[in-house]
Amino acid sequence: MVTGKRTKLWVALRVWAMMMGGWWWLMSSPEWSLSTYWAADSVCASRLTPAQRAAKEQERAQKRQQKHCARLQVRLDRINRQLDAGYREPRGNELRRQRRELESQIFRECR
């Protein structure tokens, strides 16, 4: 049975090496066993297919995009609050310029 930190490390290294195709190294290891082979084989079987990998990456990209758009919207809301609060003329021009730029960026990137 697997006990101790050193043995657990060996098992983890063997599983990793099997996944990377290093069969020769594993079989030469003094602790190699058939049960380790079966455990590593089940890990290899759980790899994603290219279609699943693409779907997962697309989901991550969509989440990143939503997060980016939410940040832009927060910045726009902050600028609108500052405009509503009142301002002196040079600051008002700067805030309106920032608002225009953010609105156009949101239109381009977050439709």
C-alpha positions in Angstrom: 0.0 0.0 0.0 1.1 3.6 -0.6 2.4 5.2 2.6 4.8 8.0 3.3 5.6 11.1 1.4 8.4 9.6 -0.6 6.3 6.7 -1.8 3.4 9.0 -2.8 5.9 11.2 -4.7 7.2 8.1 -6.5 3.6 7.2 -7.5 2.9 10.7 -8.7 6.1 10.8 -10.7 5.3 7.4 -12.3 1.8 8.5 -13.2 3.2 11.7 -14.7 5.9 9.8 -16.6 3.4 7.3 -17.9 1.2 10.1 -19.2 4.2 11.6 -20.9 5.1 8.4 -22.6 8.1 7.4 -20.4 7.3 3.7 -20.2 10.9 2.6 -20.1 11.7 4.6 -17.0 8.7 3.3 -15.1 9.4 -0.3 -15.9 13.0 0.1 -14.7 11.8 1.6 -11.4 12.1 -0.8 -8.5 8.6 0.2 -7.3 6.8 -0.4 -10.6 3.7 -2.5 -10.3 0.7 -3.4 -12.4 -1.7 -1.5 -10.1 0.3 1.7 -10.8 0.0 1.0 -14.5 -3.8 0.6 -14.2 -4.1 3.8 -12.1 -2.0 5.7 -14.7 -4.0 4.2 -17.6 -7.3 5.5 -16.1 -5.7 9.0 -15.8 -4.7 8.8 -19.4 -8.2 7.8 -20.4 -9.6 10.9 -18.8 -7.8 13.3 -21.1 -10.0 15.6 -23.1 -10.7 15.1 -26.8 -9.8 17.9 -29.2 -13.5 18.9 -29.5 -13.9 19.0 -25.7 -10.7 21.0 -25.3 -11.9 23.5 -27.9 -15.3 23.8 -26.2 -13.6 24.4 -22.9 -11.3 27.0 -24.3 -14.2 28.7 -26.0 -16.0 28.8 -22.6 -12.9 30.3 -20.9 -12.7 32.9 -23.6 -16.3 33.8 -23.2 -15.9 34.2 -19.4 -12.8 36.4 -20.0 -14.8 38.5 -22.4 -17.7 38.9 -20.0 -15.3 39.9 -17.2 -13.6 42.4 -19.5 -17.0 43.9 -20.5 -18.1 44.1 -16.9 -14.9 46.0 -16.0 -15.5 48.5 -18.8 -19.1 49.0 -17.7 -18.0 49.7 -14.1 -15.6 52.3 -15.4 -18.4 53.9 -17.5 -20.7 53.9 -14.5 -18.0 55.6 -12.3 -17.5 58.3 -15.0 -21.3 58.9 -15.2 -21.5 59.2 -11.4 -18.7 61.8 -11.5 -20.5 63.7 -14.3 -23.7 63.7 -12.3 -22.0 64.9 -9.1 -20.8 68.1 -10.7 -17.5 69.4 -12.0 -15.6 72.4 -13.2 -15.3 72.8 -16.9 -11.9 71.3 -17.7 -12.7 68.2 -15.6 -16.1 67.9 -17.3 -14.5 67.9 -20.8 -12.1 65.2 -19.7 -14.9 63.1 -18.2 -17.0 63.4 -21.4 -14.0 62.4 -23.5 -13.4 59.4 -21.4 -17.1 58.5 -21.5 -17.1 58.7 -25.4 -14.0 56.5 -25.6 -15.4 53.9 -23.2 -18.8 53.8 -24.9 -17.1 53.2 -28.3 -14.9 50.5 -26.8 -17.9 48.8 -25.2 -19.7 49.0 -28.6 -16.7 47.5 -30.4 -15.8 44.7 -27.9 -19.0 43.9 -26.1 -21.9 43.7 -28.5 
